[in-house]
């Protein structure tokens, strides 16, 4: 068993992934809330827009990294299953 398999099977890791996804959803929903700037504060509204764009960009980067890691683990799992089938033949 490799170190990657140990991590993948660790309930703490799986719980952390779920909690991270839940926090991400909460953060994304907050982006749709009204910003802090008053209606007549154009510079403040622009800062709110920039802050939202930065948050969305960071979220997308994190989501991509998470998907890449999940895909790598799934690939390793499928490869191991394929190797096990080849050994049984």
N, CA, C and O atoms as a GROMACS GRO file, in nm:
protein
  356
    1UNK      N    1   0.085  -0.117   0.000
    1UNK     CA    2   0.000   0.000   0.000
    1UNK      C    3   0.090   0.124   0.000
    1UNK      O    4   0.182   0.134   0.081
    2UNK      N    5   0.063   0.217  -0.090
    2UNK     CA    6   0.145   0.337  -0.099
    2UNK      C    7   0.092   0.445  -0.007
    2UNK      O    8  -0.018   0.434   0.049
    3UNK      N    9   0.171   0.548   0.008
    3UNK     CA   10   0.131   0.660   0.095
    3UNK      C   11   0.004   0.727   0.042
    3UNK      O   12  -0.082   0.766   0.120
    4UNK      N   13  -0.009   0.740  -0.092
    4UNK     CA   14  -0.128   0.801  -0.152
    4UNK      C   15  -0.254   0.722  -0.116
    4UNK      O   16  -0.358   0.781  -0.087
    5UNK      N   17  -0.244   0.591  -0.117
    5UNK     CA   18  -0.360   0.508  -0.083
    5UNK      C   19  -0.397   0.526   0.063
    5UNK      O   20  -0.515   0.526   0.098
    6UNK      N   21  -0.298   0.541   0.149
    6UNK     CA   22  -0.325   0.564   0.291
    6UNK      C   23  -0.404   0.692   0.310
    6UNK      O   24  -0.499   0.696   0.387
    7UNK      N   25  -0.365   0.798   0.239
    7UNK     CA   26  -0.435   0.927   0.249
    7UNK      C   27  -0.577   0.915   0.196
    7UNK      O   28  -0.671   0.964   0.258
    8UNK      N   29  -0.593   0.851   0.082
    8UNK     CA   30  -0.723   0.839   0.018
    8UNK      C   31  -0.822   0.763   0.106
    8UNK      O   32  -0.941   0.794   0.106
    9UNK      N   33  -0.774   0.665   0.180
    9UNK     CA   34  -0.862   0.584   0.264
    9UNK      C   35  -0.883   0.644   0.402
    9UNK      O   36  -0.964   0.594   0.480
   10UNK      N   37  -0.810   0.750   0.433
   10UNK     CA   38  -0.820   0.812   0.565
   10UNK      C   39  -0.951   0.889   0.578
   10UNK      O   40  -0.977   0.981   0.501
   11UNK      N   41  -1.036   0.852   0.675
   11UNK     CA   42  -1.164   0.922   0.693
   11UNK      C   43  -1.145   1.071   0.722
   11UNK      O   44  -1.230   1.152   0.684
   12UNK      N   45  -1.036   1.107   0.787
   12UNK     CA   46  -1.011   1.249   0.814
   12UNK      C   47  -0.990   1.326   0.685
   12UNK      O   48  -1.037   1.439   0.671
   13UNK      N   49  -0.921   1.266   0.590
   13UNK     CA   50  -0.900   1.331   0.461
   13UNK      C   51  -1.034   1.349   0.389
   13UNK      O   52  -1.064   1.456   0.338
   14UNK      N   53  -1.112   1.242   0.386
   14UNK     CA   54  -1.242   1.250   0.318
   14UNK      C   55  -1.333   1.354   0.384
   14UNK      O   56  -1.403   1.428   0.315
   15UNK      N   57  -1.332   1.359   0.516
   15UNK     CA   58  -1.412   1.458   0.589
   15UNK      C   59  -1.362   1.599   0.556
   15UNK      O   60  -1.442   1.690   0.537
   16UNK      N   61  -1.231   1.616   0.549
   16UNK     CA   62  -1.173   1.746   0.514
   16UNK      C   63  -1.214   1.791   0.376
   16UNK      O   64  -1.242   1.909   0.354
   17UNK      N   65  -1.218   1.698   0.281
   17UNK     CA   66  -1.259   1.731   0.145
   17UNK      C   67  -1.405   1.778   0.145
   17UNK      O   68  -1.438   1.878   0.081
   18UNK      N   69  -1.490   1.706   0.216
   18UNK     CA   70  -1.631   1.745   0.222
   18UNK      C   71  -1.647   1.882   0.286
   18UNK      O   72  -1.722   1.966   0.236
   19UNK      N   73  -1.578   1.905   0.398
   19UNK     CA   74  -1.588   2.034   0.466
   19UNK      C   75  -1.535   2.146   0.376
   19UNK      O   76  -1.591   2.256   0.374
   20UNK      N   77  -1.430   2.120   0.303
   20UNK     CA   78  -1.376   2.219   0.211
   20UNK      C   79  -1.475   2.254   0.102
   20UNK      O   80  -1.490   2.370   0.066
   21UNK      N   81  -1.541   2.154   0.050
   21UNK     CA   82  -1.642   2.179  -0.054
   21UNK      C   83  -1.759   2.259   0.002
   21UNK      O   84  -1.810   2.349  -0.064
   22UNK      N   85  -1.802   2.226   0.123
   22UNK     CA   86  -1.912   2.300   0.184
   22UNK      C   87  -1.873   2.446   0.207
   22UNK      O   88  -1.954   2.536   0.183
   23UNK      N   89  -1.750   2.470   0.252
   23UNK     CA   90  -1.704   2.608   0.274
   23UNK      C   91  -1.697   2.682   0.142
   23UNK      O   92  -1.731   2.800   0.135
   24UNK      N   93  -1.653   2.614   0.037
   24UNK     CA   94  -1.645   2.677  -0.095
   24UNK      C   95  -1.783   2.719  -0.142
   24UNK      O   96  -1.800   2.829  -0.194
   25UNK      N   97  -1.882   2.632  -0.125
   25UNK     CA   98  -2.018   2.667  -0.165
   25UNK      C   99  -2.069   2.788  -0.086
   25UNK      O  100  -2.133   2.876  -0.143
   26UNK      N  101  -2.039   2.791   0.042
   26UNK     CA  102  -2.080   2.905   0.125
   26UNK      C  103  -2.013   3.032   0.074
   26UNK      O  104  -2.078   3.136   0.064
   27UNK      N  105  -1.885   3.024   0.042
   27UNK     CA  106  -1.811   3.141  -0.007
   27UNK      C  107  -1.867   3.190  -0.140
   27UNK      O  108  -1.881   3.310  -0.162
   28UNK      N  109  -1.898   3.096  -0.229
   28UNK     CA  110  -1.952   3.135  -0.360
   28UNK      C  111  -2.089   3.201  -0.344
   28UNK      O  112  -2.117   3.300  -0.410
   29UNK      N  113  -2.173   3.148  -0.258
   29UNK     CA  114  -2.305   3.208  -0.235
   29UNK      C  115  -2.290   3.349  -0.180
   29UNK      O  116  -2.369   3.437  -0.212
   30UNK      N  117  -2.189   3.372  -0.097
   30UNK     CA  118  -2.166   3.506  -0.041
   30UNK      C  119  -2.129   3.606  -0.150
   30UNK      O  120  -2.152   3.726  -0.134
   31UNK      N  121  -2.073   3.559  -0.260
   31UNK     CA  122  -2.039   3.649  -0.369
   31UNK      C  123  -2.162   3.712  -0.432
   31UNK      O  124  -2.153   3.820  -0.492
   32UNK      N  125  -2.275   3.647  -0.419
   32UNK     CA  126  -2.397   3.700  -0.479
   32UNK      C  127  -2.470   3.794  -0.385
   32UNK      O  128  -2.571   3.854  -0.423
   33UNK      N  129  -2.421   3.808  -0.264
   33UNK     CA  130  -2.480   3.903  -0.170
   33UNK      C  131  -2.438   4.044  -0.208
   33UNK      O  132  -2.338   4.064  -0.277
   34UNK      N  133  -2.514   4.141  -0.162
   34UNK     CA  134  -2.481   4.280  -0.191
   34UNK      C  135  -2.349   4.317  -0.124
   34UNK      O  136  -2.321   4.273  -0.013
   35UNK      N  137  -2.269   4.397  -0.192
   35UNK     CA  138  -2.141   4.439  -0.139
   35UNK      C  139  -2.157   4.540  -0.025
   35UNK      O  140  -2.268   4.582   0.007
   36UNK      N  141  -2.046   4.577   0.034
   36UNK     CA  142  -2.046   4.669   0.146
   36UNK      C  143  -2.065   4.815   0.104
   36UNK      O  144  -2.105   4.897   0.186
   37UNK      N  145  -2.036   4.848  -0.022
   37UNK     CA  146  -2.040   4.986  -0.068
   37UNK      C  147  -2.184   5.037  -0.079
   37UNK      O  148  -2.276   4.963  -0.113
   38UNK      N  149  -2.199   5.164  -0.050
   38UNK     CA  150  -2.331   5.228  -0.064
   38UNK      C  151  -2.365   5.244  -0.211
   38UNK      O  152  -2.277   5.238  -0.297
   39UNK      N  153  -2.492   5.264  -0.240
   39UNK     CA  154  -2.537   5.276  -0.380
   39UNK      C  155  -2.472   5.394  -0.452
   39UNK      O  156  -2.452   5.387  -0.574
   40UNK      N  157  -2.438   5.499  -0.381
   40UNK     CA  158  -2.379   5.617  -0.445
   40UNK      C  159  -2.226   5.619  -0.436
   40UNK      O  160  -2.164   5.720  -0.467
   41UNK      N  161  -2.165   5.510  -0.394
   41UNK     CA  162  -2.020   5.499  -0.379
   41UNK      C  163  -1.962   5.415  -0.492
   41UNK      O  164  -1.938   5.296  -0.476
   42UNK      N  165  -1.941   5.479  -0.608
   42UNK     CA  166  -1.892   5.406  -0.725
   42UNK      C  167  -1.755   5.343  -0.701
   42UNK      O  168  -1.736   5.226  -0.735
   43UNK      N  169  -1.657   5.416  -0.644
   43UNK     CA  170  -1.528   5.350  -0.617
   43UNK      C  171  -1.542   5.230  -0.524
   43UNK      O  172  -1.475   5.128  -0.543
   44UNK      N  173  -1.628   5.241  -0.424
   44UNK     CA  174  -1.652   5.129  -0.334
   44UNK      C  175  -1.716   5.011  -0.405
   44UNK      O  176  -1.680   4.896  -0.379
   45UNK      N  177  -1.809   5.040  -0.494
   45UNK     CA  178  -1.873   4.932  -0.572
   45UNK      C  179  -1.771   4.864  -0.662
   45UNK      O  180  -1.775   4.742  -0.679
   46UNK      N  181  -1.681   4.941  -0.721
   46UNK     CA  182  -1.578   4.882  -0.806
   46UNK      C  183  -1.484   4.794  -0.723
   46UNK      O  184  -1.443   4.687  -0.768
   47UNK      N  185  -1.450   4.839  -0.602
   47UNK     CA  186  -1.367   4.755  -0.514
   47UNK      C  187  -1.438   4.624  -0.481
   47UNK      O  188  -1.376   4.518  -0.476
   48UNK      N  189  -1.571   4.632  -0.458
   48UNK     CA  190  -1.649   4.511  -0.432
   48UNK      C  191  -1.642   4.415  -0.551
   48UNK      O  192  -1.628   4.294  -0.533
   49UNK      N  193  -1.653   4.471  -0.671
   49UNK     CA  194  -1.648   4.389  -0.792
   49UNK      C  195  -1.512   4.321  -0.805
   49UNK      O  196  -1.503   4.202  -0.834
   50UNK      N  197  -1.405   4.399  -0.782
   50UNK     CA  198  -1.270   4.343  -0.790
   50UNK      C  199  -1.251   4.234  -0.686
   50UNK      O  200  -1.194   4.129  -0.715
   51UNK      N  201  -1.299   4.257  -0.565
   51UNK     CA  202  -1.288   4.158  -0.457
   51UNK      C  203  -1.361   4.029  -0.496
   51UNK      O  204  -1.312   3.919  -0.473
   52UNK      N  205  -1.478   4.044  -0.555
   52UNK     CA  206  -1.554   3.925  -0.598
   52UNK      C  207  -1.480   3.851  -0.708
   52UNK      O  208  -1.472   3.728  -0.706
   53UNK      N  209  -1.425   3.925  -0.804
   53UNK     CA  210  -1.351   3.860  -0.913
   53UNK      C  211  -1.228   3.787  -0.860
   53UNK      O  212  -1.198   3.676  -0.905
   54UNK      N  213  -1.158   3.847  -0.766
   54UNK     CA  214  -1.042   3.781  -0.707
   54UNK      C  215  -1.083   3.654  -0.633
   54UNK      O  216  -1.014   3.552  -0.640
   55UNK      N  217  -1.194   3.662  -0.562
   55UNK     CA  218  -1.242   3.545  -0.488
   55UNK      C  219  -1.283   3.434  -0.583
   55UNK      O  220  -1.251   3.317  -0.560
   56UNK      N  221  -1.352   3.469  -0.689
   56UNK     CA  222  -1.392   3.368  -0.788
   56UNK      C  223  -1.268   3.306  -0.852
   56UNK      O  224  -1.263   3.184  -0.871
   57UNK      N  225  -1.170   3.386  -0.886
   57UNK     CA  226  -1.048   3.334  -0.945
   57UNK      C  227  -0.977   3.238  -0.850
   57UNK      O  228  -0.932   3.131  -0.891
   58UNK      N  229  -0.966   3.277  -0.723
   58UNK     CA  230  -0.901   3.191  -0.623
   58UNK      C  231  -0.981   3.061  -0.607
   58UNK      O  232  -0.923   2.953  -0.598
   59UNK      N  233  -1.113   3.072  -0.604
   59UNK     CA  234  -1.198   2.954  -0.590
   59UNK      C  235  -1.177   2.860  -0.710
   59UNK      O  236  -1.168   2.739  -0.693
   60UNK      N  237  -1.170   2.917  -0.829
   60UNK     CA  238  -1.151   2.834  -0.949
   60UNK      C  239  -1.016   2.763  -0.945
   60UNK      O  240  -1.007   2.646  -0.981
   61UNK      N  241  -0.912   2.834  -0.901
   61UNK     CA  242  -0.780   2.771  -0.889
   61UNK      C  243  -0.782   2.657  -0.788
   61UNK      O  244  -0.726   2.550  -0.812
   62UNK      N  245  -0.849   2.680  -0.674
   62UNK     CA  246  -0.858   2.576  -0.571
   62UNK      C  247  -0.940   2.457  -0.622
   62UNK      O  248  -0.903   2.342  -0.598
   63UNK      N  249  -1.050   2.486  -0.690
   63UNK     CA  250  -1.134   2.378  -0.743
   63UNK      C  251  -1.057   2.295  -0.846
   63UNK      O  252  -1.068   2.173  -0.847
   64UNK      N  253  -0.980   2.362  -0.931
   64UNK     CA  254  -0.901   2.289  -1.030
   64UNK      C  255  -0.797   2.201  -0.962
   64UNK      O  256  -0.780   2.085  -1.001
   65UNK      N  257  -0.729   2.254  -0.862
   65UNK     CA  258  -0.628   2.175  -0.791
   65UNK      C  259  -0.692   2.055  -0.724
   65UNK      O  260  -0.637   1.945  -0.725
   66UNK      N  261  -0.810   2.077  -0.664
   66UNK     CA  262  -0.880   1.966  -0.599
   66UNK      C  263  -0.922   1.861  -0.701
   66UNK      O  264  -0.908   1.741  -0.677
   67UNK      N  265  -0.975   1.905  -0.814
   67UNK     CA  266  -1.016   1.810  -0.919
   67UNK      C  267  -0.897   1.734  -0.975
   67UNK      O  268  -0.907   1.614  -1.002
   68UNK      N  269  -0.784   1.803  -0.992
   68UNK     CA  270  -0.664   1.735  -1.041
   68UNK      C  271  -0.619   1.628  -0.942
   68UNK      O  272  -0.583   1.517  -0.982
   69UNK      N  273  -0.622   1.660  -0.813
   69UNK     CA  274  -0.581   1.563  -0.710
   69UNK      C  275  -0.678   1.445  -0.707
   69UNK      O  276  -0.634   1.330  -0.699
   70UNK      N  277  -0.807   1.473  -0.713
   70UNK     CA  278  -0.907   1.365  -0.713
   70UNK      C  279  -0.891   1.277  -0.837
   70UNK      O  280  -0.900   1.155  -0.827
   71UNK      N  281  -0.866   1.339  -0.952
   71UNK     CA  282  -0.849   1.262  -1.076
   71UNK      C  283  -0.724   1.175  -1.068
   71UNK      O  284  -0.725   1.061  -1.115
   72UNK      N  285  -0.618   1.229  -1.010
   72UNK     CA  286  -0.494   1.151  -0.995
   72UNK      C  287  -0.517   1.030  -0.904
   72UNK      O  288  -0.470   0.920  -0.934
   73UNK      N  289  -0.589   1.050  -0.794
   73UNK     CA  290  -0.617   0.939  -0.703
   73UNK      C  291  -0.707   0.836  -0.771
   73UNK      O  292  -0.686   0.715  -0.754
   74UNK      N  293  -0.805   0.882  -0.847
   74UNK     CA  294  -0.893   0.789  -0.916
   74UNK      C  295  -0.816   0.711  -1.022
   74UNK      O  296  -0.836   0.591  -1.038
   75UNK      N  297  -0.727   0.779  -1.092
   75UNK     CA  298  -0.645   0.710  -1.191
   75UNK      C  299  -0.560   0.601  -1.126
   75UNK      O  300  -0.550   0.491  -1.178
   76UNK      N  301  -0.500   0.634  -1.012
   76UNK     CA  302  -0.418   0.536  -0.940
   76UNK      C  303  -0.503   0.418  -0.894
   76UNK      O  304  -0.460   0.303  -0.900
   77UNK      N  305  -0.624   0.447  -0.848
   77UNK     CA  306  -0.715   0.341  -0.802
   77UNK      C  307  -0.754   0.251  -0.919
   77UNK      O  308  -0.756   0.128  -0.905
   78UNK      N  309  -0.787   0.311  -1.032
   78UNK     CA  310  -0.824   0.232  -1.150
   78UNK      C  311  -0.706   0.150  -1.201
   78UNK      O  312  -0.722   0.035  -1.242
   79UNK      N  313  -0.587   0.210  -1.198
   79UNK     CA  314  -0.467   0.138  -1.242
   79UNK      C  315  -0.441   0.018  -1.151
   79UNK      O  316  -0.407  -0.091  -1.198
   80UNK      N  317  -0.457   0.039  -1.019
   80UNK     CA  318  -0.437  -0.070  -0.924
   80UNK      C  319  -0.539  -0.181  -0.946
   80UNK      O  320  -0.505  -0.299  -0.940
   81UNK      N  321  -0.663  -0.144  -0.973
   81UNK     CA  322  -0.767  -0.244  -0.999
   81UNK      C  323  -0.736  -0.320  -1.127
   81UNK      O  324  -0.757  -0.441  -1.134
   82UNK      N  325  -0.688  -0.250  -1.228
   82UNK     CA  326  -0.652  -0.313  -1.354
   82UNK      C  327  -0.535  -0.411  -1.334
   82UNK      O  328  -0.535  -0.521  -1.388
   83UNK      N  329  -0.436  -0.368  -1.255
   83UNK     CA  330  -0.322  -0.455  -1.226
   83UNK      C  331  -0.365  -0.580  -1.148
   83UNK      O  332  -0.315  -0.689  -1.173
   84UNK      N  333  -0.459  -0.562  -1.054
   84UNK     CA  334  -0.510  -0.675  -0.977
   84UNK      C  335  -0.583  -0.774  -1.068
   84UNK      O  336  -0.570  -0.895  -1.050
   85UNK      N  337  -0.658  -0.723  -1.165
   85UNK     CA  338  -0.728  -0.811  -1.259
   85UNK      C  339  -0.629  -0.887  -1.345
   85UNK      O  340  -0.650  -1.005  -1.375
   86UNK      N  341  -0.520  -0.821  -1.384
   86UNK     CA  342  -0.417  -0.887  -1.465
   86UNK      C  343  -0.346  -0.994  -1.386
   86UNK      O  344  -0.306  -1.096  -1.443
   87UNK      N  345  -0.328  -0.975  -1.257
   87UNK     CA  346  -0.262  -1.074  -1.172
   87UNK      C  347  -0.351  -1.196  -1.150
   87UNK      O  348  -0.300  -1.307  -1.133
   88UNK      N  349  -0.484  -1.175  -1.150
   88UNK     CA  350  -0.576  -1.286  -1.126
   88UNK      C  351  -0.590  -1.377  -1.248
   88UNK      O  352  -0.630  -1.492  -1.236
   89UNK      N  353  -0.556  -1.324  -1.365
   89UNK     CA  354  -0.574  -1.401  -1.488
   89UNK      C  355  -0.471  -1.509  -1.506
   89UNK      O  356  -0.474  -1.582  -1.605
   0.00000   0.00000   0.00000
